[in-house]
Amino acid sequence: MKRNLVLVLWFVVPSLLFAQSNQFIDELLSSPGVTVGQAALLVLVASDNLGEDADAARAFDLLESLGWVPKGKVAESKIKISEYSFMLMNAFGVKGGVLYSIFPSPRYAYREMISKVVIQSRSDPDMLLGGAMALRMLGRIFDIKGVAQ
């Protein structure tokens, strides 16, 4: 009896852990606009700045302590593509060009992401970020940095 319980726990518990992260990704993909908290969780977990067991509120607090929160935003605010670009460049240590080096800001981070072909579709820096685009941009950052997924 004890052995059966151990076997059940051995297979059930890991599947529940993966279900939580899959649920977050599904929620992200289905949302028309990503919140700052969701973006923080996605980027900070992907860059190993935060554990996978964290939630969006904890990720936002860490983002705030790092000074990467867009001005006037709270965790439930929708994030713009330029702000997400700035978050990605900071989290992954992507080097920018001359203007980004002098004026590190979402504006120049967006321009760097376009020049590095992280953003491939037609977009505007003030567009709200969708879930699918957030994941595509993160995947391209992995390609640039040579991170094994």
Beta strands, then each sheet from edge to edge (+ up, - down):
end
